[in-house]
Amino acid sequence: QVHLVESGGGLAQTGGSLRLSCEASGYSLDYHAVGWFRQAPGKEREGVSCITASDGSTYYADSVKGRFTISRDNDKNTVYLQMNSLNPEDAAVYYCATGFVRYCGSNWYLRSYNYWGQGTQVTVSS
């Protein structure tokens, strides 16, 4: 059985940082693309970032470019999202997702993912 577990969320001040983790069990993230998504109250879910399996290519939403960094540690079967320079607009529940694809592709934020975590809450105080 596949499980994705996000952690690392919490309360940060504006300008602060958090690092989210997405740890998988029952499924190897090494060979699959992994995406991070977020959903704020009253808003649609949006793609934040994606990392490709093969060459580690990364993709970011325009709203987080230059502030967030996605990375993976295959030995730990974990994908991270380092979030710097946080602002109140970043507050949301953050989810990681993966599926039967190796590449993110230009439409990574639109594709269907097979497995999702339960989410971790990020709150940013102004």
C-alpha positions as CSV (number, residue, x, y, z in Angstrom):
1,Q,0.0,0.0,0.0
2,V,1.3,3.4,-1.0
3,H,1.5,6.2,1.6
4,L,2.8,9.7,1.2
5,V,3.3,11.6,4.4
6,E,3.9,15.3,4.4
7,S,5.5,17.0,7.4
8,G,7.3,20.3,8.3
9,G,4.3,22.6,8.1
10,G,3.6,25.1,10.8
11,L,3.6,28.8,11.6
12,A,6.2,31.1,10.1
13,Q,6.5,34.8,10.1
14,T,6.5,36.8,6.9
15,G,10.0,36.6,5.5
16,G,10.6,33.3,7.3
17,S,11.3,29.8,6.1
18,L,9.9,26.3,6.4
19,R,11.0,23.0,4.9
20,L,8.4,20.5,3.9
21,S,9.1,16.8,3.6
22,C,7.2,14.2,1.6
23,E,8.1,10.7,2.6
24,A,6.9,7.7,0.7
25,S,6.3,4.2,1.8
26,G,5.3,1.3,-0.4
27,Y,6.4,3.2,-3.4
28,S,9.8,4.3,-4.7
29,L,10.0,8.0,-5.5
30,D,13.3,7.4,-7.3
31,Y,11.7,6.6,-10.6
32,H,8.7,8.9,-10.5
33,A,8.0,12.6,-10.8
34,V,6.8,14.3,-7.6
35,G,4.8,17.4,-7.3
36,W,3.9,19.8,-4.6
37,F,0.5,21.5,-4.6
38,R,-1.3,23.8,-2.2
39,Q,-4.8,24.8,-1.5
40,A,-5.9,27.9,0.5
41,P,-9.4,28.2,2.0
42,G,-11.9,29.2,-0.7
43,K,-9.3,28.8,-3.5
44,E,-8.6,26.1,-6.0
45,R,-5.7,23.8,-5.6
46,E,-2.6,25.1,-7.4
47,G,0.6,23.5,-8.5
48,V,3.7,24.8,-6.6
49,S,6.6,22.7,-7.9
50,C,7.6,19.5,-9.5
51,I,10.7,17.4,-9.8
52,T,11.5,14.9,-12.5
53,A,12.8,11.4,-11.7
54,S,15.4,11.0,-14.3
55,D,17.5,14.1,-14.3
56,G,16.1,16.0,-11.4
57,S,14.7,18.8,-13.6
58,T,12.6,21.1,-11.6
59,Y,9.5,23.3,-12.3
60,Y,8.0,26.1,-10.3
61,A,4.9,28.2,-10.3
62,D,5.7,31.8,-11.1
63,S,4.5,32.8,-7.7
64,V,7.2,30.8,-5.9
65,K,10.1,31.0,-8.3
66,G,13.3,32.2,-6.6
67,R,11.8,31.5,-3.2
68,F,11.0,27.8,-3.1
69,T,13.3,24.9,-3.9
70,I,12.3,21.3,-4.5
71,S,14.8,18.5,-4.1
72,R,14.8,14.8,-3.5
73,D,16.8,12.4,-1.4
74,N,16.4,9.0,-3.0
75,D,18.1,7.2,-0.1
76,K,15.4,8.5,2.2
77,N,12.7,8.1,-0.4
78,T,11.8,11.7,0.4
79,V,11.1,14.9,-1.6
80,Y,11.6,18.3,0.1
81,L,10.2,21.7,-0.5
82,Q,12.4,24.5,1.0
83,M,10.3,27.6,1.3
84,N,12.0,30.9,1.9
85,S,10.8,34.5,2.0
86,L,7.3,33.3,3.0
87,N,4.4,35.8,2.7
88,P,0.8,35.5,3.8
89,E,-0.2,34.5,0.3
90,D,1.7,31.2,0.8
91,A,-0.5,30.1,3.6
92,A,-2.3,26.9,2.6
93,V,-2.4,23.2,3.0
94,Y,0.4,21.7,1.1
95,Y,0.2,18.3,-0.6
96,C,2.7,16.2,-2.3
97,A,1.7,13.9,-5.1
98,T,3.2,11.3,-7.4
99,G,2.2,8.8,-10.0
100,F,3.2,6.6,-12.9
101,V,5.3,9.1,-14.7
102,R,9.0,9.9,-14.6
103,Y,8.8,13.4,-16.1
104,C,7.0,16.5,-14.9
105,G,6.5,18.0,-18.3
106,S,5.4,21.5,-19.0
107,N,1.8,20.8,-17.9
108,W,2.9,19.1,-14.6
109,Y,0.4,21.2,-12.7
110,L,-2.5,19.9,-14.8
111,R,-1.8,16.2,-15.0
112,S,-3.4,13.6,-12.8
113,Y,-1.4,12.1,-10.0
114,N,-2.1,8.7,-8.7
115,Y,-1.1,9.1,-5.1
116,W,-1.5,12.1,-2.7
117,G,-0.5,12.8,0.8
118,Q,-2.9,14.0,3.5
119,G,-1.4,17.5,3.5
120,T,0.4,19.7,6.0
121,Q,-0.8,23.2,7.0
122,V,1.4,26.2,6.4
123,T,0.4,29.4,8.2
124,V,2.3,32.7,7.7
125,S,1.8,35.6,10.0
126,S,2.1,39.1,8.8
